Amino acid sequence: MGISRRRFSALGAGVAATTLSGTLSEATAARAETPPGKPAVRNVVLVHGAYADGSSWAKVIPLLQAAGLNVTAVQNPLTSLADDVAATNFALARQDGPTLLVAHSYGGTVISEAGLAPNVTGLVYVAARAPEAGEDFAALAARFPTPPVTPGIITSGGFKWIGRSAFLRDFANGVPRKEALVLYAAQGLLSTAAPTTSVAAWHERPSWYAVSKDDRTINPDLERFMARRMNATTIEVDSGHLSLVTHPKAIAGLILRAAANS
């Protein structure tokens, strides 16, 4: 079953309207519903970013499941963009109908490449990269002030990771220290190979974007630029980079809105 109007009004509208820093009014969220005659989106595939794994969605997943959605969290190997796209495509192929594709951080590069799969109806970017086809993301990011986490990134043996103090202070700002230490212990290592997409699926799919206003990993103004460029429905969350951890209701609310309107 997809998200029924009653279930979306009860959970999606309540969650979205009360937790998105006032961006979505209760009336707007309550009116969000699947257009007549259009198959309801019942599947959500979540793609994690660099320096993380699929468990980073642990607080968002039960909120989506409570709304009646079938949720799959991809485990990206982070060994190359091609490998991560393959893992995401495999997850998409296992879905049984219209699917919303959601990404955090580096995962936005993955869904920009994988998002043209025929069952994908929309894309949600959470403090995420959203590159144009063939774009050098590092060059794009250089047009904005360098985020504080950058000096704390360590490179060795073809992979990158974040040192402990930078991880806690900048990557996981706003996350309680004990929880941030767990995330640090589980961080995934990212290949140093430059991930360049051959397509930008957001040209072909409706998009939503959650800007993290206190992001110290991706410059918030860069996030705003990418959201405007893709003409995404945008919210701003009073959060650091890990809004999916610190503000799961806000992120779930945006995903529910996207599921009901994509």
The 8 nearest C-alpha neighbors of each residue, nearest first, counted from 0:
[[1, 41, 2, 67, 3, 39, 68, 40],
 [2, 0, 41, 39, 40, 3, 67, 68],
 [1, 3, 67, 7, 6, 41, 66, 4],
 [4, 2, 6, 5, 7, 1, 0, 32],
 [3, 5, 7, 6, 8, 32, 2, 33],
 [4, 6, 8, 3, 7, 9, 2, 10],
 [7, 5, 9, 3, 8, 4, 10, 66],
 [6, 8, 11, 4, 10, 9, 5, 2],
 [9, 7, 12, 5, 29, 6, 11, 10],
 [8, 10, 6, 7, 13, 5, 12, 11],
 [11, 9, 13, 7, 12, 14, 8, 6],
 [12, 10, 7, 14, 13, 252, 255, 8],
 [11, 13, 28, 8, 29, 15, 14, 16],
 [12, 14, 10, 16, 11, 15, 9, 17],
 [13, 15, 11, 252, 12, 17, 16, 10],
 [16, 14, 252, 12, 18, 17, 13, 11],
 [15, 17, 25, 24, 23, 13, 12, 14],
 [16, 18, 15, 14, 13, 19, 21, 25],
 [19, 17, 249, 15, 20, 16, 14, 248],
 [18, 20, 249, 21, 22, 15, 23, 17],
 [21, 19, 22, 18, 236, 237, 235, 17],
 [20, 22, 19, 23, 24, 16, 17, 18],
 [23, 21, 19, 20, 234, 24, 235, 16],
 [24, 22, 16, 21, 19, 27, 28, 15],
 [25, 23, 16, 27, 26, 28, 22, 21],
 [26, 24, 16, 28, 27, 29, 12, 23],
 [25, 27, 29, 24, 28, 30, 16, 12],
 [28, 26, 24, 30, 29, 25, 23, 31],
 [29, 27, 12, 25, 31, 30, 26, 16],
 [28, 30, 12, 26, 8, 27, 31, 25],
 [29, 31, 27, 28, 32, 26, 8, 12],
 [32, 30, 28, 29, 259, 256, 27, 260],
 [33, 31, 259, 30, 4, 34, 260, 7],
 [32, 34, 259, 260, 39, 35, 37, 31],
 [33, 35, 37, 32, 36, 260, 259, 38],
 [36, 34, 37, 33, 38, 32, 39, 260],
 [35, 37, 34, 38, 33, 39, 32, 40],
 [36, 38, 35, 34, 39, 33, 40, 261],
 [39, 37, 40, 36, 97, 33, 1, 34],
 [40, 38, 1, 41, 33, 37, 2, 97],
 [41, 39, 97, 258, 1, 98, 42, 38],
 [40, 42, 1, 68, 69, 39, 2, 0],
 [43, 41, 98, 69, 68, 40, 70, 99],
 [42, 44, 99, 70, 98, 100, 69, 71],
 [43, 45, 71, 100, 72, 70, 101, 99],
 [46, 44, 72, 101, 102, 73, 71, 100],
 [45, 47, 102, 73, 106, 101, 72, 103],
 [48, 46, 103, 106, 53, 52, 102, 45],
 [49, 47, 106, 105, 104, 103, 51, 50],
 [48, 50, 51, 105, 189, 187, 104, 47],
 [49, 51, 187, 186, 188, 160, 48, 189],
 [52, 50, 186, 187, 49, 48, 55, 47],
 [51, 53, 54, 47, 55, 74, 187, 186],
 [54, 52, 74, 55, 72, 47, 73, 56],
 [53, 55, 57, 56, 52, 51, 72, 47],
 [54, 56, 53, 57, 52, 51, 244, 47],
 [57, 55, 54, 59, 58, 60, 53, 243],
 [58, 56, 54, 55, 60, 59, 61, 53],
 [59, 57, 56, 60, 247, 244, 61, 243],
 [58, 60, 247, 56, 62, 57, 251, 61],
 [59, 61, 63, 62, 57, 58, 56, 64],
 [62, 60, 64, 63, 59, 65, 58, 57],
 [63, 61, 65, 60, 64, 59, 251, 66],
 [64, 62, 66, 60, 65, 61, 68, 251],
 [63, 65, 61, 68, 67, 66, 62, 60],
 [64, 66, 62, 63, 67, 61, 68, 10],
 [67, 65, 63, 64, 68, 6, 10, 2],
 [68, 66, 64, 65, 2, 1, 69, 63],
 [67, 69, 64, 41, 63, 42, 66, 70],
 [68, 70, 42, 41, 43, 64, 67, 71],
 [71, 69, 43, 44, 42, 68, 72, 64],
 [70, 72, 44, 45, 43, 73, 69, 90],
 [73, 71, 45, 53, 44, 46, 74, 70],
 [74, 72, 46, 75, 53, 45, 87, 71],
 [73, 75, 53, 52, 76, 72, 86, 47],
 [74, 76, 83, 77, 73, 86, 52, 47],
 [75, 77, 78, 83, 74, 82, 79, 86],
 [78, 76, 189, 75, 79, 83, 190, 188],
 [77, 79, 190, 76, 189, 82, 80, 83],
 [80, 78, 82, 81, 77, 190, 83, 192],
 [79, 81, 83, 194, 82, 84, 109, 77],
 [82, 80, 84, 79, 83, 85, 78, 194],
 [83, 81, 85, 79, 80, 84, 86, 78],
 [84, 82, 75, 86, 80, 85, 81, 77],
 [85, 83, 87, 81, 86, 82, 109, 113],
 [84, 86, 88, 82, 83, 87, 81, 89],
 [87, 85, 83, 89, 84, 88, 75, 82],
 [88, 86, 84, 90, 89, 85, 73, 91],
 [89, 87, 91, 85, 90, 86, 84, 92],
 [88, 90, 92, 86, 87, 91, 85, 93],
 [89, 91, 87, 93, 88, 92, 86, 73],
 [92, 90, 88, 93, 89, 94, 87, 44],
 [91, 93, 89, 90, 94, 88, 95, 118],
 [94, 92, 90, 91, 95, 89, 88, 96],
 [95, 93, 91, 92, 96, 42, 90, 98],
 [96, 94, 93, 97, 42, 92, 98, 118],
 [95, 97, 94, 98, 118, 42, 41, 40],
 [98, 96, 118, 40, 119, 120, 42, 41],
 [97, 99, 42, 119, 43, 118, 40, 120],
 [98, 100, 43, 121, 119, 120, 122, 42],
 [99, 101, 122, 44, 43, 45, 121, 123],
 [102, 100, 123, 45, 122, 46, 124, 44],
 [103, 101, 46, 106, 107, 124, 45, 47],
 [102, 104, 125, 127, 106, 48, 47, 126],
 [127, 103, 105, 48, 106, 126, 128, 107],
 [106, 104, 48, 107, 49, 128, 108, 127],
 [107, 105, 48, 102, 109, 103, 104, 108],
 [106, 108, 128, 127, 102, 105, 110, 109],
 [107, 109, 111, 106, 110, 105, 128, 129],
 [108, 110, 106, 107, 112, 111, 84, 113],
 [111, 109, 113, 114, 112, 107, 108, 106],
 [110, 112, 200, 199, 108, 109, 114, 113],
 [111, 113, 110, 109, 198, 196, 114, 199],
 [114, 112, 110, 115, 111, 84, 109, 116],
 [113, 115, 110, 200, 116, 111, 112, 119],
 [116, 114, 200, 113, 117, 119, 112, 203],
 [115, 117, 114, 119, 118, 113, 88, 91],
 [118, 116, 119, 115, 120, 114, 97, 98],
 [117, 119, 97, 116, 98, 120, 96, 91],
 [120, 118, 98, 116, 117, 99, 121, 97],
 [119, 121, 261, 99, 98, 97, 118, 204],
 [122, 120, 205, 99, 204, 261, 206, 119],
 [121, 123, 206, 100, 101, 99, 207, 205],
 [122, 124, 101, 207, 206, 208, 102, 100],
 [123, 125, 208, 102, 127, 101, 107, 103],
 [124, 126, 103, 209, 127, 208, 102, 123],
 [127, 125, 210, 104, 211, 209, 103, 124],
 [104, 128, 126, 107, 103, 125, 124, 105],
 [127, 129, 107, 104, 105, 108, 130, 126],
 [130, 128, 107, 108, 225, 127, 111, 131],
 [131, 129, 134, 128, 108, 132, 136, 199],
 [130, 132, 134, 199, 133, 129, 198, 196],
 [133, 131, 198, 199, 197, 196, 134, 130],
 [132, 134, 196, 195, 197, 131, 135, 198],
 [133, 135, 131, 132, 136, 130, 195, 196],
 [136, 134, 138, 137, 139, 133, 195, 130],
 [135, 137, 139, 138, 134, 140, 130, 195],
 [136, 138, 140, 139, 135, 141, 193, 134],
 [139, 137, 141, 136, 135, 140, 142, 134],
 [138, 140, 136, 141, 137, 142, 135, 143],
 [141, 139, 137, 142, 138, 143, 136, 221],
 [142, 140, 138, 143, 139, 137, 145, 144],
 [141, 143, 140, 139, 144, 138, 221, 145],
 [142, 144, 141, 140, 145, 221, 218, 220],
 [145, 143, 146, 218, 142, 141, 140, 220],
 [144, 146, 143, 147, 141, 149, 218, 140],
 [147, 145, 215, 216, 148, 218, 149, 217],
 [146, 148, 215, 149, 169, 145, 216, 150],
 [149, 147, 169, 216, 151, 146, 165, 150],
 [148, 150, 151, 147, 152, 146, 145, 216],
 [151, 149, 152, 148, 147, 165, 153, 146],
 [150, 152, 165, 149, 148, 162, 161, 153],
 [153, 151, 161, 149, 150, 160, 162, 159],
 [152, 154, 160, 159, 161, 151, 162, 155],
 [155, 153, 159, 158, 152, 160, 157, 156],
 [156, 154, 157, 158, 159, 153, 160, 191],
 [155, 157, 158, 154, 159, 191, 190, 153],
 [156, 158, 191, 155, 190, 154, 159, 192],
 [159, 157, 190, 191, 189, 155, 156, 154],
 [160, 158, 154, 189, 153, 188, 191, 190],
 [159, 161, 188, 153, 152, 50, 189, 162],
 [162, 160, 152, 166, 151, 153, 165, 163],
 [163, 161, 151, 165, 164, 166, 152, 153],
 [162, 164, 166, 165, 167, 161, 183, 151],
 [163, 165, 167, 166, 162, 168, 151, 169],
 [166, 164, 168, 151, 169, 167, 162, 163],
 [165, 167, 170, 163, 164, 169, 161, 168],
 [166, 168, 171, 164, 165, 169, 179, 170],
 [169, 167, 165, 172, 166, 164, 171, 170],
 [168, 170, 172, 215, 148, 165, 166, 171],
 [169, 171, 166, 216, 172, 240, 167, 148],
 [172, 170, 167, 174, 169, 166, 241, 179],
 [173, 171, 169, 168, 239, 174, 170, 167],
 [172, 174, 239, 171, 175, 245, 238, 241],
 [173, 175, 171, 172, 179, 245, 176, 178],
 [176, 174, 178, 177, 179, 173, 172, 171],
 [175, 177, 179, 178, 180, 174, 167, 173],
 [178, 176, 180, 179, 175, 181, 174, 182],
 [177, 179, 181, 180, 175, 176, 182, 174],
 [180, 178, 176, 182, 181, 177, 174, 175],
 [179, 181, 183, 177, 178, 182, 176, 184],
 [182, 180, 184, 178, 183, 179, 185, 177],
 [183, 181, 179, 185, 180, 184, 186, 178],
 [184, 182, 180, 186, 181, 185, 179, 166],
 [183, 185, 181, 182, 186, 180, 179, 187],
 [186, 184, 182, 183, 181, 187, 51, 52],
 [187, 185, 51, 50, 183, 184, 182, 188],
 [186, 188, 50, 51, 52, 49, 189, 185],
 [187, 189, 160, 159, 50, 158, 186, 77],
 [190, 188, 77, 159, 158, 49, 191, 78],
 [191, 189, 158, 78, 192, 79, 157, 77],
 [190, 192, 158, 157, 159, 193, 189, 154],
 [193, 191, 190, 194, 79, 157, 158, 80],
 [192, 194, 195, 191, 135, 190, 80, 79],
 [195, 193, 80, 192, 196, 79, 108, 135],
 [196, 194, 133, 193, 134, 135, 197, 132],
 [197, 195, 132, 133, 198, 112, 194, 108],
 [196, 198, 132, 133, 195, 112, 199, 131],
 [199, 197, 132, 196, 112, 200, 111, 131],
 [200, 198, 111, 132, 131, 201, 202, 112],
 [199, 201, 111, 114, 202, 203, 115, 198],
 [200, 202, 204, 203, 199, 206, 229, 111],
 [201, 203, 200, 204, 199, 229, 205, 198],
 [202, 204, 201, 200, 205, 115, 199, 114],
 [203, 205, 201, 121, 202, 200, 206, 120],
 [206, 204, 121, 122, 261, 201, 203, 207],
 [205, 207, 122, 231, 123, 121, 204, 201],
 [206, 208, 232, 123, 231, 233, 124, 122],
 [207, 209, 124, 233, 123, 125, 231, 226],
 [210, 208, 125, 234, 235, 126, 233, 124],
 [211, 209, 235, 126, 222, 212, 236, 234],
 [212, 210, 238, 236, 214, 213, 239, 126],
 [211, 213, 237, 214, 219, 238, 236, 210],
 [214, 212, 239, 238, 211, 215, 237, 219],
 [215, 213, 239, 240, 211, 216, 212, 219],
 [214, 216, 169, 146, 147, 217, 148, 170],
 [217, 215, 148, 146, 214, 170, 240, 218],
 [218, 216, 215, 214, 146, 219, 221, 222],
 [217, 219, 221, 220, 146, 214, 216, 222],
 [220, 218, 222, 221, 212, 214, 217, 211],
 [221, 219, 223, 222, 218, 224, 143, 217],
 [222, 220, 224, 218, 219, 223, 225, 143],
 [221, 223, 219, 225, 220, 224, 210, 226],
 [224, 222, 220, 226, 221, 225, 227, 219],
 [225, 223, 221, 227, 222, 226, 228, 220],
 [224, 226, 228, 222, 227, 223, 129, 221],
 [225, 227, 223, 231, 229, 228, 224, 208],
 [228, 226, 230, 224, 225, 229, 223, 231],
 [229, 227, 225, 230, 226, 224, 231, 223],
 [228, 230, 231, 226, 227, 201, 225, 202],
 [231, 229, 227, 228, 226, 232, 206, 207],
 [232, 230, 207, 206, 226, 229, 233, 208],
 [231, 233, 207, 208, 206, 230, 234, 226],
 [234, 232, 208, 231, 207, 209, 226, 235],
 [233, 235, 209, 22, 210, 208, 236, 19],
 [234, 236, 210, 209, 211, 212, 237, 233],
 [235, 237, 211, 238, 212, 210, 20, 19],
 [238, 236, 212, 211, 213, 235, 20, 239],
 [239, 237, 211, 213, 236, 242, 212, 240],
 [238, 240, 214, 213, 172, 241, 211, 173],
 [239, 241, 214, 242, 211, 170, 216, 126],
 [242, 240, 243, 244, 239, 171, 245, 238],
 [243, 241, 245, 246, 244, 238, 240, 239],
 [242, 244, 247, 241, 246, 245, 250, 56],
 [245, 243, 242, 241, 247, 246, 58, 55],
 [244, 246, 242, 243, 174, 247, 241, 173],
 [247, 245, 242, 249, 248, 243, 244, 250],
 [248, 246, 243, 59, 250, 249, 244, 58],
 [249, 247, 251, 250, 246, 252, 14, 18],
 [248, 250, 18, 19, 252, 247, 246, 251],
 [249, 251, 247, 253, 252, 248, 243, 254],
 [252, 250, 248, 254, 253, 249, 59, 247],
 [253, 251, 15, 249, 255, 250, 14, 254],
 [252, 254, 256, 250, 255, 251, 257, 15],
 [255, 253, 257, 251, 256, 252, 258, 250],
 [256, 254, 258, 252, 257, 253, 11, 251],
 [255, 257, 253, 259, 254, 258, 252, 260],
 [256, 258, 254, 260, 255, 259, 261, 253],
 [259, 257, 255, 256, 260, 40, 261, 254],
 [258, 260, 33, 32, 256, 257, 261, 255],
 [259, 261, 257, 258, 33, 32, 256, 31],
 [260, 121, 120, 258, 257, 259, 205, 40]]
